[in-house]
Amino acid sequence: MDFNAYVFLASMVLVSLPSLFVGFFQQYGLELRIFLGCLYGVILYTAFAGKMIFYHHFHDTFNYLVHMGRNAEKHNLMDVFFHQDHGGWILLGYLLYIPFVGVGCWLFQQLPSFPAPHIASPLAQYVLTAGLFLLAVLGFYWVRYGGTLNHRNKPEWDTIPSLVKEDAFLARACVDDLVALKWVRRKPLAEEMQHSDEELEQSISSLLPAGSKWQPQDNPLQLFRRTARGPVIRKPSQVFVIVGESVPQWALDPLYADLHILDATKDWIADPHTAYLKNFLPAGNISRPSIVSLMSGIYDAQLELNEMESFWQGRTITSFAGQMKKLGYRTIYWYGGNASNGNFNHFGHAQGFDEVRSATDFCGPDAPRTWVGIYDHVFLTEAAKQMETIAEPTFHFVYTTSNHGPYKIPMDVLGGDPDEMLKDVGVDIRENEERRKAFSTARYADRAVQSFIRKIQTRFPDALILYTGDHSNLYGDLSNSSLVPRDYMYRELYCTPLLVHHRDIAQGFFGENTIGTHLNIMPTVLEMIAPQGFTYYSLYPSLTLPQPAGLVTPKQWITPLELGEVASGLVEEVKEADREGTKKHEPDNKMWRQLSSDMTSLTAWVVRHADKCLEHDVR
């Protein structure tokens, strides 16, 4: 209803309000409103025709390829429009459509109207007019929010029937054309997606293993083939990769100990069979790129691979679940919300998951929820019950949702006393209501995850369990506070922890490796459990093996000594958070920033050549 509401607003602002003061608008108000309605109708017709043409060529609704139109040869586009897309008939359609819309607008305005009463008192008349104006403003928002004045209750993707969202065609078709174009406009095309194939080839070549010979007609991901050295633990019956919403590394550093946010995780870190990596970069700065990257084994780079139909039909050879299936594991994706959001139901199945389970389905319609998903303790308790009945070897990918703003979970659900939790910090932190709620939510989510881990350890004592966050989060913003009297370090802004637990490993499991990224998780699992000689595909090596001198993501890079930010090009020393922080400076070596771009170029190549780079008939 967004755009329909703006038509109402335009009519009110451009016609109704001026008619209060100018006779011209009173005399020709009907015609002006019909003109605005016809103009909107033309826009809708054009967008729909464009969508059908786009679908004919790309088998998708409007996506990133729209941006490529600015670089296309215009005469060629016109030739295709008239000779392949029946452009002449589409243009003739306007001749029938516009009069139809005009008549519809005229008929609509013939509906009975109720004139505002005239009051003798000028003051009372002004008050009445102002009240009617405010009522019209409320009407605009009521229409814009789809029949409600609360934005949170606005009918959106989650209200569409699951039957529709499960169908690949209908899931696309039910998105309004103008809304789809708005989404495309809000997401500028990545620079690497605008490069020619020749430029992408040059970038990708810098990433390939030494001695590799790549022909552009081949899949470059095949050159990242690796051979397992043999298992380092007894093969577990169950493998769990748990991704917590907004789990930051900084909350585990000694500087922040008095906040008591992630104390449950700290207890697990102290377990003699838990290995912990603290200089660890996520695959993205927000949730979806991280999850997509973890599933596919290549960086999403905010290209939204999960929204591309080619990735609903085929999977990368680097996919996590796909390679676990080769080891004999059943694969399940457990999501604390509705997996159809972001089309992860389609994407997850295609990338190797036998099942995609949404908490909004298996926890029941009455389960308490935020706007993102079911409360963590409810979701994880029900998931644990279902997992306990599983006897066959299974790979579980679990993703929580509750630790996400706005922080609306009631305090009686969050548990604990914020005053007790924050008794050792300054008053500027302790008495800030926003911070208290954010810290309490993070503590609640942390406890829910660790309670879940204890349950699965009891049921599956041989389980291999990995825990990380989808990205960092600055709960309550503590910069320039009594606790953090400075700006944030990159490590605080971006790093999330990685914990690996199994009864056959010790805390020194990572050896001399001190850095890692999300893309190290999958090869680490495979090297821990796969038989000697098992072949798999991964951009980065296992954390059980020596790492490159530095690791890159689309947003950052990290070496044992420095952590850099791609956007600014600056670096800082890698160290635990303290009150002094670090100084950011220009790096001596510009190579890492370029390698970050090269990783995005690799993904851009896979997207552009999906027919060659994705395995099909994967279900």
Salt bridges, closest charged atoms under 4 A:
ASP2 OD1 - LYS154 NZ 2.64
ASP2 OD2 - LYS182 NZ 3.48
ASP60 OD1 - ARG172 NE 2.96
ASP79 OD1 - HIS83 ND1 3.03
ASP85 OD1 - HIS57 NE2 3.00
ASP177 OD1 - LYS51 NZ 2.74
GLU191 OE2 - HIS195 NE2 3.77
ASP197 OD1 - ARG608 NH1 2.82
ASP197 OD2 - HIS609 NE2 3.05
GLU245 OE2 - HIS471 NE2 3.26
ASP253 OD2 - ARG491 NH1 2.51
ASP263 OD2 - HIS260 ND1 2.87
ASP263 OD1 - LYS266 NZ 3.85
GLU307 OE1 - ARG172 NH1 3.62
GLU307 OE2 - ARG288 NH1 3.68
GLU309 OE2 - HIS59 NE2 3.48
ASP354 OD1 - LYS325 NZ 2.38
GLU355 OE2 - ARG330 NH2 2.18
GLU355 OE1 - ARG357 NE 2.87
GLU392 OE2 - ARG330 NH1 3.18
ASP419 OD1 - ARG436 NH1 2.72
ASP424 OD2 - LYS423 NZ 3.32
GLU433 OE1 - ARG436 NE 3.71
ASP470 OD2 - HIS471 NE2 3.49
GLU492 OE1 - ARG486 NH1 2.92
ASP504 OD1 - ARG234 NH2 2.57
ASP504 OD2 - HIS502 ND1 3.87
GLU562 OE2 - HIS585 NE2 3.95
GLU572 OE1 - LYS584 NZ 3.53
GLU576 OE2 - LYS278 NZ 2.84
ASP578 OD2 - LYS575 NZ 2.96
GLU586 OE1 - LYS590 NZ 2.94
GLU615 OE1 - ARG315 NE 3.81
